[in-house]
Amino acid sequence: MTQHDSHAGTALVVVAHHRTDSLTAHTARRAAVRLEAAGYRIDLLDLHAEGFDPRMNTSDQPDWSNREKAYSGEVHAHMQRILDADVVVAVFPVYWQNVPAILKGWIDRVWNYGFAYGRSKPRLAGKRMLWLGLAGATADDPIVEGMQTVLEANLSEGIAYYCGFSHSAVGLLTDAEERPQRVDTEGNLRVGEAVTGAEREAQYADLDRRAREFVERFVAGALVAA
């Protein structure tokens, strides 16, 4: 599909990093470019830049006796952006084998009872989700396999599928730190020397390539399924 084909729909790209010059933000921008080239209209949601408050509050606390509860204006606006999207792509650094607090809080407050779940016919049914997580672990670190499993269980099974998404994929991007780090057989974290110069450029170019492949495979699957 070329960038002139406009029927792919809307892609909500959610960025969960506090720095706009971060590798996470860079990866999100590159993903948006790929999605736009595939014909998607891009809605870029930078949670930090937009000042989203991830803390739960009384207005947005689920009311299990009322799935029609009117949530806060802020949350309602975010709900509408999800409803308007055909695909959602979340880009984030992996913290403790999970998403950062601001992304988890966005899910807690916005993917709420009566909206994202709690109905026999899910409002988000048919939408597709890609989770792009940047991890400091090296690709050959034994922890990576478990990290992938945990993220898929939490994000795809525990959230996306539970909320009616028809497809959810986790793209784990290892080697995201300029100083390689891994846990040795005795449980000690070993941090290597900083990668610099041409080696650093090659490392980041490889990460860009892997991220692009995740997005392209996701888009291809979404378009075939559509």
N, C-alpha and C positions, 0 to 999 in steps of 0.2 A: 504494500500500500504506500503511495507517495504522500508527501505533505499536502498535496492538493486535494486528496480525498478527505472530505470533512465529515464522513458519516461514522467514524469510529466512536465518537462520543466524547465524554469529558473525563479527564484523569485528575483526581485530587492527589497532589504530591505533598505529603506531610513531612516537614523537616523538624527533627527534635535535637537541636544542638544550639548552645548559647553563643557560638561564634559564627559569624557569616563567612570567615576565612578558613573555617575548619575543613578537613577532608570530607566530613559528613555532608556539609553544605555543598561542597564541590560535587560530590557524588549525586546529590539530589538534583542539582542544576543539570548535570549531564544526563541523568535519567529523564528529566523533563524535556530536554532537547530530543532524545530518542523517541519519547512518546509523542511529541509534537510532530516529528517527522513521520510517524505512523498514522497521523491524521487526527490525533486527540487534541481537544482544546484543553489547555493546562490551567488548573486552579492551584496555585502554589500557596501552601499554608505553612508559614514559618511560625511555629508555636511561640518561640521566644520573642521574635520580632513583633508579633501581634499582641504580645502581653497576655497570653492565655494563662489563667490561674488554675493550676492542676488540683488545688485543694477542694475537696468536697465541702458543700455548705448545705444549709437547711433548704434553700430554694431548689437545689438539684438532687436532694436525697430522694431515692426511690420511695414511692408509696405503694406498697404491695397490695393495697386494697383499691388502688385507682391507677390503672394503666393509662388513663387519659390525663394524668396530671400535667399541668402547664409548667414547664421548667423555665428557668431564667431566660432573659432575652439573649444573653451571650451564648448559652447552650443551644437555644432554638436556632440561632444563626448558623452555628456549626452543624447542627443536624441537617439543615437545609443544604449545606454544601456537600454533605455525604449523599443525601437523596439525589442531588443534581449530578453526581458522579457515576460513571459506569465502572470505572476501576479506581482503586485507592492504592497508592504506593507510599509506604512509610519508610523513611530513611533515618537511621539512628545509630549511635554508638552502643555497643553491647556493654551493659553494666551488670556485673554479677549474673551473667547468663540470662539477662532480661532486658527489657526496654528501660530507658531513663524515666525518672519520676514524672517529667512533664508529659511524656507520651502516655504513660500509664494513667495519669490524671485526666488526660483528654478522653481516653477510653472510659474511665470511671464515670465522668460527668456527662459525656456526650452520648456514648453508646449505652443509653440508659433504658430502664424498664419501660415498656410500652412503646419505645421507639426502635431499639435495636433487637430486643428480645421480649418475650412475654406474649406473643401473638401466634395463633395457629398459622397465619399467613405472614411470614416475616416481611417487614417493609424493605429490608435490604436484600431480599431474595434475588439471585441472579447476578449480583455484583461480584467483582473479582478483586483480589487483594494480593499485593506483593509486599513482603517485609524485607528490606535490605538492611542488614545489620553489619556494622563495621567492628571487627574484633582485633584486639592487640595480639592475640595468640598467633603463633606461627602455624602454617598449614600442616606441618608434621607433628604438632603437639597432640598427644593422645587425648587431651581435653576437648579437642574440636568436635570429635564424634558425639560426645555427650552433650556438648553445647548445642549442636544442631538438633539433637533429639529433644532437648528441653525446650528450645525455642519453637519447634514445630508443635509440640504438645501444648504449650502455653498459648501461642499466637494463632496457629491454624485451627487446632481442634478446640481449644478452650475459649477462643474469642470469635474468629471469623466464621467457622462452620456453625458454631452455636447461634450466631446472629443471622444465619441464612445465606451467607456468601456461597456462591456455587463453586468457587475455586480460591484457594489460598496457597501461596508458596513462600518459603523462607529462603532468601539468598544470603548466605553467610560469607562475608568478605574478610578473610583472615589477613594477617600481615599488615594491618592498618597503622601500626606504630613505626616511627623511624628508628626506635631502639627495639630490636627483637626480644621477645620475652616468652618464657615457657617455664613450667613447673617441672623440676627434676624428679627422679624416682624417690627421693627422700622428702618430697613435698615442699622444697624450697623454690622460690621464684628466682629465676636466673634472667637478668636483664643484660643484653649484649651491648656492644658499642653502637653508637648512632650510625645509621646508614646515611652516607653523604654523596654528593656529586652525581656522577653518571649512574652509580648503583642505586641511589635514591630515585632518580628519574625513572630508571627501569622498573623499580619496585612499584612506583605509583602508576606508571603506564600499564603494568600488569593488572593492578587493582582496577583501573579504568576499564580494561578489556574484560575482566571477569564481571564487573558490574553491568557493562553493556550487554554481555551475553545473557545474564539473568533477565534483563529487561526485554531483550529481543525474544527470548524463549517464552517469556510471560505474554508478551504482545501476540506472538504467533499463536500460542495456545488460546488466548482470549478471542482472537479473530476467527480461528477455526471453529471454536465452540459457538460463536455468534452466528 
